[in-house]
Amino acid sequence: MFFLKDLPTRQMLQSYGERYPGMDAEAVAGALRLLRRGSLLMRALEAYFTAHALSQTRFLVLIVIDREPGQGGAGQGESGQGGLLASEIADRLDISRPVVTDTVKALVRAGLLGSAPVPGDGRAKRITVTPAGGAVLADLLPGYFALIADFMACEDEGAG
């Protein structure tokens, strides 16, 4: 998260630019605005997920699996086994493997994910979204996409 609410003025940044010749005041101002907007969006998404008894991490694990070919989500109609190994989920997210493992276990306990052994590998399991998990995503995604659309349509950098 980016916690700076009171962004520096153009004059402040130009003053820094005079003191530090390598500093591009316009680039810094743009980056700070982008960081602030991103932080506001992340907070709005976290609140949305919380209202739906999820976290961003749980949502991301569900959606990463759901979009795989053969799962029935974004890859619907394509051929393939469907589902992912826990290591494949971790490779697709910027989350540590232990966090992914704990999140998958919690989602399996909640009935939102299922797992099946991989033939020939006694330890590996292919993780899939269950019908209950699909229903959660189907309920969540319209509001998720609307929240993002509304946020992106907002011109005022302090709103969102």
C-alpha positions as semicolon CSV with decimal commas, in nm:
position;residue;x (nm);y (nm);z (nm)
1;M;0,000;0,000;0,000
2;F;0,100;0,358;-0,060
3;F;0,006;0,566;0,242
4;L;0,093;0,919;0,130
5;K;-0,236;1,111;0,102
6;D;-0,092;1,461;0,071
7;L;0,112;1,443;-0,247
8;P;0,385;1,703;-0,298
9;T;0,301;2,006;-0,508
10;R;0,465;2,074;-0,842
11;Q;0,664;2,352;-0,673
12;M;0,790;2,113;-0,403
13;L;0,900;1,863;-0,665
14;Q;1,070;2,133;-0,874
15;S;1,259;2,240;-0,561
16;Y;1,380;1,883;-0,514
17;G;1,472;1,874;-0,882
18;E;1,696;2,177;-0,831
19;R;1,868;2,011;-0,535
20;Y;1,897;1,670;-0,701
21;P;1,979;1,718;-1,070
22;G;1,895;1,359;-1,172
23;M;1,538;1,394;-1,047
24;D;1,264;1,436;-1,308
25;A;0,987;1,625;-1,126
26;E;0,719;1,532;-1,383
27;A;0,809;1,163;-1,371
28;V;0,807;1,162;-0,990
29;A;0,471;1,345;-0,981
30;G;0,322;1,092;-1,225
31;A;0,461;0,796;-1,031
32;L;0,326;0,931;-0,701
33;R;-0,021;0,982;-0,853
34;L;-0,010;0,629;-0,995
35;L;0,096;0,484;-0,658
36;R;-0,183;0,674;-0,482
37;R;-0,448;0,559;-0,732
38;G;-0,326;0,199;-0,714
39;S;-0,342;0,207;-0,337
40;L;-0,698;0,341;-0,342
41;L;-0,803;0,066;-0,583
42;M;-0,638;-0,202;-0,369
43;R;-0,823;-0,074;-0,062
44;A;-1,155;-0,079;-0,247
45;L;-1,090;-0,434;-0,370
46;E;-0,990;-0,555;-0,023
47;A;-1,313;-0,410;0,119
48;Y;-1,511;-0,580;-0,160
49;F;-1,348;-0,918;-0,099
50;T;-1,396;-0,885;0,278
51;A;-1,767;-0,813;0,227
52;H;-1,782;-1,144;0,035
53;A;-1,592;-1,340;0,303
54;L;-1,279;-1,368;0,088
55;S;-0,935;-1,213;0,076
56;Q;-0,744;-1,095;-0,226
57;T;-0,520;-1,401;-0,196
58;R;-0,814;-1,643;-0,191
59;F;-0,974;-1,463;-0,484
60;L;-0,651;-1,476;-0,684
61;V;-0,605;-1,848;-0,621
62;L;-0,965;-1,915;-0,730
63;I;-0,940;-1,701;-1,043
64;V;-0,600;-1,835;-1,149
65;I;-0,736;-2,189;-1,141
66;D;-1,071;-2,092;-1,295
67;R;-0,907;-1,941;-1,602
68;E;-0,720;-2,262;-1,687
69;P;-0,825;-2,461;-1,995
70;G;-1,065;-2,739;-1,904
71;Q;-1,163;-2,578;-1,573
72;G;-1,483;-2,426;-1,707
73;G;-1,394;-2,060;-1,656
74;A;-1,205;-1,845;-1,906
75;G;-1,061;-2,160;-2,065
76;Q;-1,402;-2,323;-2,107
77;G;-1,432;-2,545;-2,408
78;E;-1,061;-2,596;-2,452
79;S;-0,906;-2,936;-2,408
80;G;-0,685;-3,012;-2,113
81;Q;-0,685;-3,170;-1,772
82;G;-0,805;-2,865;-1,588
83;G;-0,679;-2,749;-1,256
84;L;-0,328;-2,674;-1,145
85;L;-0,065;-2,811;-0,915
86;A;0,004;-2,596;-0,607
87;S;0,349;-2,516;-0,748
88;E;0,188;-2,393;-1,072
89;I;-0,046;-2,167;-0,874
90;A;0,252;-2,020;-0,688
91;D;0,434;-1,965;-1,019
92;R;0,139;-1,759;-1,149
93;L;0,108;-1,541;-0,838
94;D;0,342;-1,308;-0,653
95;I;0,281;-1,506;-0,334
96;S;0,514;-1,747;-0,154
97;R;0,458;-2,121;-0,192
98;P;0,376;-2,171;0,179
99;V;0,106;-1,901;0,157
100;V;-0,035;-2,063;-0,156
101;T;-0,036;-2,403;0,016
102;D;-0,216;-2,266;0,323
103;T;-0,465;-2,076;0,105
104;V;-0,540;-2,384;-0,107
105;K;-0,593;-2,592;0,208
106;A;-0,835;-2,332;0,347
107;L;-1,027;-2,316;0,018
108;V;-1,048;-2,696;0,004
109;R;-1,182;-2,702;0,363
110;A;-1,437;-2,436;0,262
111;G;-1,548;-2,653;-0,030
112;L;-1,443;-2,398;-0,294
113;L;-1,154;-2,605;-0,431
114;G;-1,111;-2,977;-0,483
115;S;-0,799;-3,183;-0,530
116;A;-0,725;-3,507;-0,709
117;P;-0,408;-3,715;-0,708
118;V;-0,183;-3,693;-1,011
119;P;-0,128;-4,040;-1,160
120;G;0,231;-4,153;-1,112
121;D;0,311;-3,891;-0,846
122;G;0,199;-3,992;-0,499
123;R;0,250;-3,643;-0,352
124;A;0,115;-3,415;-0,626
125;K;-0,247;-3,310;-0,646
126;R;-0,429;-3,125;-0,920
127;I;-0,638;-2,843;-0,772
128;T;-0,972;-2,750;-0,933
129;V;-1,252;-2,508;-0,859
130;T;-1,558;-2,691;-0,725
131;P;-1,913;-2,602;-0,832
132;A;-1,944;-2,409;-0,502
133;G;-1,624;-2,220;-0,583
134;G;-1,755;-2,148;-0,932
135;A;-2,076;-2,013;-0,780
136;V;-1,876;-1,784;-0,550
137;L;-1,683;-1,650;-0,850
138;A;-2,002;-1,610;-1,053
139;D;-2,150;-1,406;-0,768
140;L;-1,832;-1,205;-0,710
141;L;-1,708;-1,122;-1,060
142;P;-1,984;-0,888;-1,182
143;G;-1,934;-0,659;-0,882
144;Y;-1,556;-0,692;-0,909
145;F;-1,559;-0,585;-1,273
146;A;-1,807;-0,303;-1,198
147;L;-1,588;-0,175;-0,913
148;I;-1,286;-0,163;-1,145
149;A;-1,485;0,002;-1,425
150;D;-1,622;0,267;-1,190
151;F;-1,280;0,331;-1,046
152;M;-1,117;0,365;-1,387
153;A;-1,393;0,597;-1,509
154;C;-1,326;0,835;-1,223
155;E;-1,112;1,130;-1,336
156;D;-1,049;1,269;-0,987
157;E;-0,733;1,105;-0,850
158;G;-0,857;1,133;-0,492
159;A;-1,178;0,942;-0,560
160;G;-1,227;0,573;-0,586
